[in-house]
Amino acid sequence: MSIDYTILGVLIESPAHGYSIKKYLLENFSRNFGVNDGQLYPSLSRLESRGWIRKRVVHQRRSPAKHLYRVTPAGEEAFHAWLSAGPDEN
């Protein structure tokens, strides 16, 4: 399973910040899925550079700013193309 497409699938459900994406994956897949910060944040950066997600900085009064990620139309299209591809194409 590709972490990039897994993250896209999570973000298609709802915009989210990094911590909530990680928490969602741990709760809904398995603790053995192995998503750590060293995988999550580079993947988010890759998805953003491809134009598949957009990041919005949400400033908070008493906490560090959060980065809220949402899927772009190009990201939705890429995700659905990946879903419909055969196993040899992924």
C-alpha atoms as one frame of an Amber mdcrd trajectory, in Angstrom:
protein
   0.000   0.000   0.000   1.433   3.355  -0.999   1.625   5.874   1.824   1.014
   8.755  -0.608  -2.265   7.309  -1.847  -3.281   6.265   1.655  -2.860   9.849
   2.823  -4.832  11.095  -0.184  -7.638   8.730   0.777  -7.672  10.086   4.327
  -7.716  13.679   3.100 -10.511  13.025   0.610 -12.691  12.213   3.619 -11.864
  15.498   5.333  -9.084  18.107   5.493  -6.672  17.339   8.320  -3.367  18.260
   9.894  -0.388  15.904  10.154  -1.017  14.647  13.668  -4.663  13.840  12.953
  -3.683  11.967   9.758  -1.213   9.858  11.739  -3.782   9.247  14.486  -6.453
   8.261  11.930  -4.123   5.745  10.275  -3.156   4.190  13.605  -6.781   3.906
  14.735  -8.236   2.654  11.446  -5.529   0.431  10.028  -3.164  -0.998  12.579
  -0.325  -0.100  14.857   1.823  -2.254  12.584   1.111   0.018   9.619   4.301
   1.823  10.581   3.520   5.434   9.720   5.976   7.663  11.489   6.867  11.317
  11.156   9.826  10.412   8.930   7.370   8.948   6.403   4.336  11.170   6.910
   5.793  14.635   6.482   7.980  13.856   3.429   4.913  12.256   1.842   2.827
  15.363   2.539   5.572  17.468   0.984   5.657  15.208  -2.107   1.884  15.381
  -2.496   1.972  19.152  -2.192   4.762  19.490  -4.767   2.708  17.367  -7.201
  -0.229  19.716  -6.706  -2.374  16.929  -5.222  -2.865  18.616  -1.862  -2.773
  22.189  -0.567  -1.557  23.327   2.805  -3.119  26.173   4.759  -1.380  27.516
   7.847  -3.799  27.944  10.744  -2.407  30.299  13.364  -3.351  29.627  16.961
  -3.208  31.991  19.856  -1.405  29.821  22.407   0.035  26.998  20.313   2.249
  26.665  17.278   0.548  27.086  13.920  -1.052  23.975  12.410  -0.791  23.034
   8.778  -4.176  21.972   7.457  -4.029  19.826   4.320  -6.802  19.343   1.790
  -6.972  17.409  -1.483  -7.070  19.324  -4.761  -9.155  18.207  -7.747  -5.928
  16.875  -9.322  -5.295  14.852  -6.148  -8.784  13.365  -6.247  -8.280  12.433
  -9.876  -4.909  10.801  -9.115  -6.406   8.878  -6.198  -9.316   7.536  -8.244
  -6.979   6.591 -11.104  -4.803   4.693  -8.608  -7.860   2.891  -7.203  -9.040
   1.798 -10.643  -5.569   0.672 -11.812  -4.779  -3.010 -11.765  -2.293  -4.426
  -9.241   0.438  -4.593 -11.886   0.077  -0.863 -12.547   0.476   0.258  -8.911
